[in-house]
Amino acid sequence: MGRSAPTPPEKNDGGIVVALVLMTIALCTVFFSSIVVYHGATDMVLTYEKKKRMVPARRLARLLAGWANVGNAVVHALLVTMLVTDVERYKVYFPDEAEKPIGPVILGVVNLLIGAKTLRGGGIQLALAWNSFVALVGSLMPIVWPKFINVGMSTWPYLAIFLWLGIYAFESTAFFFSAVAFSLKHVNVKTA
């Protein structure tokens, strides 16, 4: 009676570790950059001159949030293109999306519409609501970020991982800067 060989321990691929480090750096960079923008606009009791500084900071945060939503739409479009141009290859990794990429198409269109509205100067409440929903649901749904970290980073093709990390970067940027733009719009300012 033969003995079965023990299963080898799961090894960490160096690329996975690098990708996790880059994800952490990206998240920290966006998070602290949003704090710097907010703090730079509201750092003291605002004189008239400092109150005028708040307007460009709010505009910068709104533009960064809008462009992040547009960038998210572009990456979703690239993801859809990747899926539909090589269905057989990606059917293994994305069985539902490779056949009918309805989910990524809808997410891309919604992000594009919200980004365009934000870039035109309005809709920061809508952008904050949408980006908060995306951040919360994406973190909690097992088929989104937990699946990517547990399965995707070790088995998916590099192009799919790259696009997924691009989505992550744009979602993070859109969330943090829409929060800053919304907060700066609703700061009660007392002038000295």
C-alpha positions in Angstrom: 0.0 0.0 0.0 1.6 3.2 -1.2 1.6 6.4 0.8 0.3 9.6 -0.8 2.8 12.4 -1.0 2.1 15.3 1.3 0.7 18.3 -0.3 3.4 21.0 -0.7 2.8 24.1 1.3 1.3 27.0 -0.5 4.1 29.3 -1.6 3.9 33.0 -1.9 4.7 34.3 -5.3 6.9 37.4 -5.1 4.7 39.2 -7.5 1.7 38.7 -5.2 3.7 40.3 -2.3 4.7 43.2 -4.5 1.2 43.7 -5.7 -0.1 43.7 -2.1 2.6 46.2 -1.1 1.7 48.4 -4.0 -2.0 48.3 -3.2 -1.2 49.3 0.4 1.0 52.2 -0.8 -1.7 53.4 -3.3 -4.4 53.3 -0.6 -2.2 55.2 1.9 -1.1 57.7 -0.7 -4.6 58.6 -1.7 -5.9 58.6 1.9 -3.2 60.9 3.2 -3.3 63.1 0.1 -7.0 63.7 0.7 -6.2 64.7 4.3 -3.6 67.1 3.1 -6.0 68.8 0.7 -8.7 69.0 3.4 -6.3 70.3 6.0 -4.7 72.8 3.7 -8.1 74.4 3.1 -9.3 74.4 6.7 -6.1 74.6 8.8 -6.9 77.6 11.0 -9.6 80.1 11.7 -10.1 81.4 8.3 -9.4 85.0 7.4 -10.8 86.2 4.1 -7.6 85.2 2.3 -7.7 81.7 3.7 -11.3 81.4 3.0 -10.5 82.1 -0.7 -8.0 79.2 -0.5 -10.8 76.8 0.3 -12.4 77.2 -3.1 -9.4 75.9 -5.1 -9.0 73.0 -2.7 -12.6 72.0 -3.1 -12.3 72.3 -6.8 -9.2 70.2 -6.8 -10.9 67.5 -4.7 -13.9 67.6 -7.0 -11.8 67.3 -10.1 -9.7 64.4 -8.7 -12.9 62.6 -7.7 -14.5 63.2 -11.2 -11.4 62.1 -13.1 -11.1 59.0 -10.9 -14.6 58.0 -11.8 -13.9 58.6 -15.5 -10.6 56.6 -15.1 -12.6 53.8 -13.4 -15.0 53.8 -16.4 -12.0 53.6 -18.8 -10.5 50.6 -16.9 -13.9 48.9 -16.9 -14.0 49.4 -20.7 -10.6 47.8 -21.0 -11.7 44.9 -18.8 -14.8 44.4 -21.1 -12.5 44.5 -24.1 -10.2 42.0 -22.6 -13.1 39.6 -21.8 -14.9 39.8 -25.1 -11.8 39.5 -27.3 -10.6 36.2 -25.7 -13.7 34.6 -24.2 -12.3 31.1 -24.1 -9.2 32.2 -22.1 -11.1 34.3 -19.6 -14.1 32.0 -19.2 -12.1 30.0 -16.7 -11.5 33.0 -14.5 -14.7 35.0 -15.1 -17.4 32.5 -16.1 -20.3 34.9 -16.1 -18.6 38.1 -17.2 -16.7 36.5 -20.2 -20.0 35.3 -21.8 -22.0 38.5 -21.0 -20.0 41.3 -19.4 -23.1 43.2 -18.3 -21.9 43.9 -14.8 -18.6 45.6 -15.9 -20.4 47.5 -18.7 -23.0 48.9 -16.2 -20.3 49.8 -13.7 -18.3 51.6 -16.5 -21.3 53.6 -17.7 -22.4 54.6 -14.2 -18.8 55.7 -13.3 -18.6 57.6 -16.6 -21.9 59.5 -16.0 -21.0 60.3 -12.4 -17.5 61.4 -13.3 -18.7 63.6 -16.2 -21.3 65.3 -13.9 -18.7 65.9 -11.2 -16.2 67.3 -13.7 -18.9 69.8 -14.9 -19.1 71.1 -11.3 -22.1 69.3 -9.9 -23.2 66.1 -8.4 -20.7 65.8 -5.6 -23.4 64.4 -3.3 -24.2 61.8 -5.9 -20.5 61.0 -6.4 -20.0 60.6 -2.7 -23.0 58.3 -2.4 -21.9 56.2 -5.3 -18.3 56.0 -4.3 -19.2 55.1 -0.7 -21.5 52.4 -2.0 -18.8 51.0 -4.3 -16.2 51.1 -1.5 -18.5 49.4 1.0 -20.1 46.8 -1.3 -16.8 46.0 -3.1 -15.2 45.3 0.2 -18.0 43.1 1.6 -19.1 41.1 -1.5 -17.1 37.9 -1.7 -17.0 37.9 -5.5 -15.2 41.3 -5.6 -12.2 42.1 -3.5 -12.0 39.0 -1.3 -12.1 36.8 -4.4 -9.4 38.9 -6.0 -7.1 38.7 -3.0 -7.8 35.0 -2.3 -8.0 33.6 -5.8 -7.3 36.3 -8.4 -3.8 37.3 -7.4 -2.5 33.7 -7.5 -4.4 32.4 -10.6 -5.5 35.2 -12.9 -3.5 36.3 -15.9 -1.3 39.4 -15.2 -3.4 41.6 -17.5 -6.6 40.9 -15.4 -4.6 41.6 -12.2 -3.3 44.8 -13.6 -6.8 46.0 -14.6 -8.2 45.0 -11.2 -5.5 47.0 -9.5 -6.3 49.9 -11.8 -10.0 49.7 -10.7 -8.8 49.6 -7.1 -6.7 52.7 -7.5 -9.5 54.7 -9.2 -12.2 53.6 -6.7 -10.0 54.6 -3.8 -9.2 58.0 -5.3 -12.8 58.6 -6.2 -14.0 57.7 -2.7 -11.5 59.8 -0.7 -11.6 62.9 -2.9 -15.4 62.9 -3.2 -15.5 62.8 0.6 -13.1 65.7 0.8 -15.0 67.8 -1.8 -18.3 67.1 -0.1 -16.8 68.0 3.3 -15.2 71.3 2.1 -18.5 72.3 0.5 -20.3 71.9 3.8 -17.7 73.4 6.2 -19.0 76.1 8.4 -16.5 78.9 8.0 -16.2 81.7 10.5 -14.1 84.6 9.2 -11.8 86.5 11.6 
